[in-house]
Amino acid sequence: MASAPSSTADAALRFEGVAVGYGDRTLLSGVDLHVGRGKVIAIMGGSGSGKTTLLRAATGQLRPTSGKVSVLGQDLSAGGDAALFALRKRMGVLFQQGALFTDLDVFENVAFPLREHTKMSETEIRERVLGKLEGVGLRAAAHLKTAQLSGGMARRVALARAVVMNPELVLYDEPFAGLDPISLGVTAQLIRKMADDLGCASVLITHDVDESFAIADYVYLVGRGGVVAEGVPAALSASEDPYVKQFLRGEPDGPVAFQYPETPDYLAWLARQQGGRQ
Ligand SMILES: Nc1ncnc2c1ncn2[C@@H]1O[C@H](COP(=O)(O)OP(=O)(O)OP(=O)(O)O)[C@@H](O)[C@H]1O
């Protein structure tokens, strides 16, 4: 089980005092995260709390307004685009929709990153892709068109593609969204298995308490503009903090905000609407 150690060198991903937001709006600040190599970490929080935004900061898509993000020991803001590009080859990302290329079959979808980023031979590509498909139970689906896949199968193909380069860090954005209970359990176990087999650090952005607690070494709960709580799953499950309890039990009433917050942009829009009617 992971605790939250402090050195950057042994981290696959590290946030130090990070603030992120859009325009004038700061969503989260003072965020400290540590993802040790080979560990599975879950980042959880209510809808709109900023989880996907944190993931964008981890890929370098979004620059933090303050603080430092390091991936595999490198400060993302230090190198230029070339350094970021090189680092991205060592990361796998599974986006929320897991978008597959609809004009390619399953095999070519998984092979795509290898063809883009490596000089592997056809034999090496075939071996690697079929191996990854085997890992997600879909070796014999290699020839299928994406339209012939169920939602759960498509997610597993996307999973195989996210790890086909043998990444050292994989980021999963809502990997369980829209899956039936069986596919959900299978996907969670696959994520854990891939982390263990490949030794890759894995970060899950998720709402799903049961599945993520079953496979995560360490959990961060975001909300109220920052990290509200963190710890190993058992510690969070035993927490008496009202925010943590409400979130984990899915209770409607409590400190977890349901209403989208009023922003200056909204108030300006509202004023224009009201002005227009007078
Ligand atoms: N490109 C953007 N420009 C401006 N605001 C944005 C942008 N993307 C997201 N936001 C806002 O940032 C807030 C956090 O969004 P984010 O997608 O990070 O939340 P989340 O925790 O991943 O939510 P969910 O669980 O619902 O996917 C939301 O209020 C959203 O409206």
The ligand as a Gaussian input file, in Angstrom:
#p B3LYP/6-31G(d) Opt

LIG

0 1
 N      -12.350000      24.609000     -21.340000
 C      -12.994000      25.132000     -20.304000
 N      -13.197000      26.470000     -20.192000
 C      -13.836000      26.999000     -19.131000
 N      -14.332000      26.289000     -18.100000
 C      -14.172000      24.958000     -18.145000
 C      -13.499000      24.304000     -19.241000
 N      -13.481000      22.972000     -18.999000
 C      -14.118000      22.799000     -17.807000
 N      -14.522000      23.982000     -17.298000
 C      -15.215000      24.194000     -16.003000
 O      -14.366000      23.729000     -14.966000
 C      -15.125000      23.063000     -13.963000
 C      -14.513000      21.712000     -13.701000
 O      -14.623000      20.917000     -14.853000
 P      -13.961000      19.463000     -14.906000
 O      -14.314000      18.880000     -16.237000
 O      -12.528000      19.536000     -14.534000
 O      -14.779000      18.741000     -13.739000
 P      -14.871000      17.219000     -13.335000
 O      -14.589000      17.154000     -11.869000
 O      -14.020000      16.399000     -14.232000
 O      -16.418000      16.948000     -13.597000
 P      -17.230000      15.655000     -14.076000
 O      -17.066000      14.659000     -12.998000
 O      -18.629000      16.168000     -14.169000
 O      -16.647000      15.226000     -15.411000
 C      -16.559000      23.004000     -14.456000
 O      -17.277000      23.993000     -13.745000
 C      -16.479000      23.351000     -15.916000
 O      -17.597000      24.108000     -16.319000

